[in-house]
Amino acid sequence: MAELRVFLADDHAVVREGLKALINAQPGMVLVGEAADGLTACEQVPGLRPDVVVMDVSMPGLTGSQATERLRRECPLVRVLALTVHEDKGYIRQLLAAGAAGYVLKRAAAEDLIRAIRVVAAGGVYLDPTMAGKVVGGFVRRPPAAAGPGGGELSDREVEVARLTAAGHSNKEVATRLNLGVKTVETYRARAMEKLGLQGRADLVRYAVQQGWLQGG
């Protein structure tokens, strides 16, 4: 079984050293690189090809959302796990909309961070349990049939595309998984979003959590 490759971006050297020791102590997990700012992370990640980038979102230069967007655009197979002190739900929704596969609060226990890394590496979405309710809260619950104000229930294909998109996969990745064309995936995604009355990926992630689509990756 291949080792799970992790890259760490944090502007505090002491934090990096602690997390490096923690990650390298895990069976089947290794830290392949580190950076003290978002720009350096974006420059190094393509060559190192980690499975997961653990990124502090409060670093000099690129913001967490900007760095996440760039990495998701340039390295679509790399999963980004945000590490943040921010507990504002609007800020966290912004990170999810930028393409982060999850987030962990800096005050979380070490085992929660390791669990989050494994979850996002496996294709799932990790929402810090102390904040998940706030992020999902306020979102109107839809009936189990996955019907929305746009009219009609989702087809099986639309559900598959919407679920994989919510889990952080790019259109190209979804197309490969489902043996579809990228344009076809875009069409299914647009139809699903219209039927559900959703505006963006952050809305889709919250909806997917409500429906239980992301459990177990």
C-alpha positions in Angstrom: 0.0 0.0 0.0 1.4 3.4 -1.0 2.2 5.9 1.6 -0.2 8.8 2.0 1.8 11.9 0.9 1.2 15.1 2.8 2.4 18.7 2.2 2.2 21.3 5.0 1.9 25.0 4.6 2.0 27.2 7.8 3.9 30.4 8.5 4.8 29.4 12.1 8.0 27.3 12.2 7.1 25.8 15.6 3.7 24.7 14.4 5.3 23.1 11.3 7.8 21.2 13.4 5.1 19.8 15.7 2.8 18.8 12.8 5.7 17.3 10.9 6.5 15.1 13.8 2.9 14.1 14.2 2.4 13.3 10.5 5.6 11.3 10.1 4.8 9.3 13.2 1.6 7.9 11.6 1.8 4.5 9.8 1.5 4.8 6.1 1.8 8.6 6.1 4.8 10.9 5.3 5.4 14.6 5.0 6.9 15.3 1.6 7.3 19.1 1.8 6.5 22.3 3.7 6.2 26.0 3.1 5.8 29.1 5.2 3.4 30.9 2.8 0.7 30.2 0.2 2.7 31.3 -2.8 5.6 29.0 -2.0 3.2 26.1 -1.4 1.6 26.7 -4.8 5.0 26.6 -6.4 6.2 23.5 -4.7 3.1 21.3 -4.7 3.0 20.5 -8.5 6.5 19.0 -8.4 6.0 17.0 -5.1 2.5 15.7 -6.0 1.2 15.2 -2.5 -2.2 13.5 -1.9 -3.2 16.2 0.7 -2.1 19.7 1.4 -2.7 20.8 5.0 -2.9 24.6 4.6 -3.0 27.2 7.3 -5.4 29.8 5.8 -3.9 32.8 7.6 -0.5 33.2 5.9 1.3 36.2 4.3 0.8 36.6 0.5 -2.0 34.5 -0.9 -5.0 34.1 1.2 -6.2 30.6 2.1 -9.0 30.8 -0.4 -6.7 32.1 -3.2 -4.1 29.4 -2.6 -6.8 26.8 -2.5 -8.4 28.0 -5.8 -5.0 28.0 -7.5 -4.0 24.5 -6.3 -7.4 23.1 -7.3 -7.0 24.7 -10.7 -3.4 23.6 -11.3 -3.3 20.3 -9.4 -6.9 19.0 -9.5 -5.9 15.6 -8.0 -4.5 17.2 -4.9 -6.9 17.6 -1.9 -6.7 20.7 0.3 -7.4 20.5 4.0 -7.7 23.9 5.6 -6.2 24.4 9.0 -7.7 27.5 10.6 -8.2 29.4 13.8 -11.3 31.1 12.3 -14.7 29.9 13.5 -16.8 32.3 11.4 -19.1 30.2 9.3 -19.0 32.7 6.4 -15.2 32.4 6.3 -15.4 28.6 6.3 -18.1 28.5 3.6 -15.7 30.7 1.5 -13.0 28.1 1.9 -15.4 25.3 0.8 -16.5 27.3 -2.2 -12.9 27.7 -3.2 -12.5 24.0 -3.4 -11.2 22.9 0.0 -12.1 19.3 0.8 -12.5 20.1 4.5 -11.2 22.1 7.4 -9.9 21.5 10.9 -9.7 24.1 13.7 -6.2 24.7 15.1 -7.5 23.9 18.6 -8.7 20.4 17.5 -7.0 17.3 18.9 -4.1 15.8 17.0 -6.1 12.6 16.3 -8.8 14.8 14.6 -6.3 16.3 12.2 -5.0 12.8 11.3 -8.5 11.6 10.8 -9.3 14.6 8.6 -6.2 14.0 6.4 -7.3 10.3 5.9 -10.9 11.3 5.1 -10.1 13.9 2.5 -7.3 11.6 1.0 -10.0 8.9 0.5 -12.2 11.4 -1.4 -14.4 12.5 1.4 -15.2 15.9 2.9 -14.2 16.6 6.6 -16.1 19.3 8.5 -14.7 20.0 12.0 -17.4 18.5 14.3 -17.5 21.6 16.5 -18.4 23.8 13.5 -20.2 21.4 11.1 -23.6 22.3 12.6 -23.0 26.0 12.2 -21.8 25.7 8.6 -24.8 23.4 7.7 -27.2 25.2 10.0 -29.6 27.6 8.4 -29.7 25.7 5.2 -33.2 24.6 4.3 -33.6 20.9 4.6 -34.7 19.1 1.4 -36.8 16.0 1.4 -35.0 12.6 0.9 -36.2 12.4 -2.7 -33.7 15.1 -3.5 -36.3 17.5 -5.0 -35.8 21.2 -5.2 -37.6 24.4 -6.0 -36.2 24.3 -9.5 -38.6 21.5 -10.3 -38.3 17.7 -10.4 -36.3 15.0 -8.7 -32.6 14.4 -9.5 -31.8 11.5 -11.8 -29.4 8.9 -10.6 -26.7 10.4 -12.8 -27.3 13.9 -11.5 -27.0 12.6 -7.9 -23.7 10.9 -8.7 -22.3 14.0 -10.3 -23.5 16.3 -7.6 -22.2 14.0 -4.8 -18.7 13.7 -6.4 -18.6 17.5 -7.0 -19.6 18.2 -3.4 -16.8 15.8 -2.3 -14.3 18.1 -4.0 -13.7 16.4 -7.3 -13.2 18.4 -10.5 -15.3 18.0 -13.5 -12.5 16.1 -15.2 -12.2 13.7 -12.2 -15.9 13.1 -12.2 -15.9 12.5 -15.9 -13.2 9.9 -15.5 -14.9 8.1 -12.6 -18.2 7.9 -14.4 -16.9 7.4 -17.9 -18.5 10.5 -19.2 -17.4 13.5 -21.2 -16.5 16.7 -19.3 -19.2 18.6 -21.1 -21.7 16.0 -20.1 -20.7 16.2 -16.5 -21.0 20.0 -16.6 -24.6 19.6 -18.0 -25.5 17.1 -15.2 -24.1 19.4 -12.6 -25.9 22.5 -13.9 -29.2 20.6 -14.0 -28.8 19.3 -10.5 -27.9 22.8 -9.1 -30.9 24.3 -10.9 -33.3 21.6 -9.6 -32.0 22.0 -6.1 -32.1 25.8 -6.2 -28.4 26.0 -5.2 -26.0 28.9 -6.1 -22.5 27.4 -5.7 -20.3 24.7 -4.4 -20.6 25.8 -0.7 -24.4 25.4 -1.0 -23.9 22.0 -2.6 -21.5 20.8 0.1 -24.1 21.7 2.8 -26.8 20.0 0.9 -24.7 16.9 0.5 -24.0 16.8 4.2 -27.8 17.1 4.9 -28.5 14.2 2.5 -25.7 12.0 4.0 -24.0 11.7 0.6 -20.5 12.3 1.9 -20.5 9.8 4.7 -17.7 7.3 4.2 -16.2 9.4 1.4 
